[in-house]
Amino acid sequence: FHPTTDRSVAGELARQAGNFGIQSGVADAVNFALDRLYRYPGRVDRRGFRFVHCLQVHDAIMFHVRPDSVAWFLGTEHEPGVLQQCMSGVEIFQATLEGVRIPGSPVYHMPVEHAIMLNWGIPIKREEGLALGIPEAYLPKA
């Protein structure tokens, strides 16, 4: 370990150290949600996997989802899909360094946002989604 006298470096290191507990807690919550997704009943049917986990970057997760399973996976505003059930099923709360919940602390749940992409970072066009058999409700408006 080599201490620094550069104030900007020291400030950045202090920020990262302070952020570590938060980021590692989020990473744990995402890992719990991924475990719930991996074990979800009905994940595999007679045609194979309905969805597969492809990539996790911090608190973002990328899945490949079969077009016939998009509605089941994402759900609707009034009926949560697999993704919402698994992500929001993970409870997050304040705890001691030993992992013991602090009495009276509120319980939080992971929020879920989704976007359908044809390729990484490239939103799917309506025509492309329709050609693949993705339900219209999940595609951009005409």
Residue pairs with C-beta under 8 A, 6 or more apart in sequence:
4 10
4 13
23 58
25 92
26 58
26 59
27 58
29 90
29 92
29 110
30 56
30 59
30 61
30 110
32 90
33 61
33 86
33 87
33 89
33 90
33 110
34 53
34 56
34 61
36 85
36 86
36 89
36 90
37 43
37 51
37 53
37 82
37 83
37 86
38 53
40 82
40 85
40 86
42 50
42 72
42 82
43 49
43 50
43 51
43 82
44 50
47 66
49 66
50 65
50 66
50 69
50 72
50 73
51 63
51 64
51 65
51 66
51 69
51 73
51 82
52 63
52 64
53 61
53 62
53 63
54 62
54 63
54 64
55 61
55 62
56 62
59 110
62 120
63 73
63 83
65 73
65 74
67 132
67 133
67 134
68 133
70 116
70 134
70 135
70 138
71 81
71 135
71 137
71 138
72 81
72 82
73 81
73 82
73 83
74 81
74 83
74 84
74 114
74 138
75 81
75 82
75 83
75 84
75 85
76 137
80 88
83 112
83 114
84 112
87 109
87 110
87 111
87 112
88 109
88 110
88 111
88 112
89 109
90 109
90 110
91 107
91 108
91 109
92 107
92 108
92 109
92 110
93 101
93 102
93 105
93 106
93 107
93 108
94 101
94 102
94 105
94 106
95 101
95 102
95 105
96 102
115 123
116 123
116 124
116 129
116 134
116 138
116 139
117 123
117 124
118 124
118 125
118 128
123 140
124 134
124 139
124 140
125 140
126 139
126 140
126 141
126 142
129 138
129 139
129 140
130 136
130 139
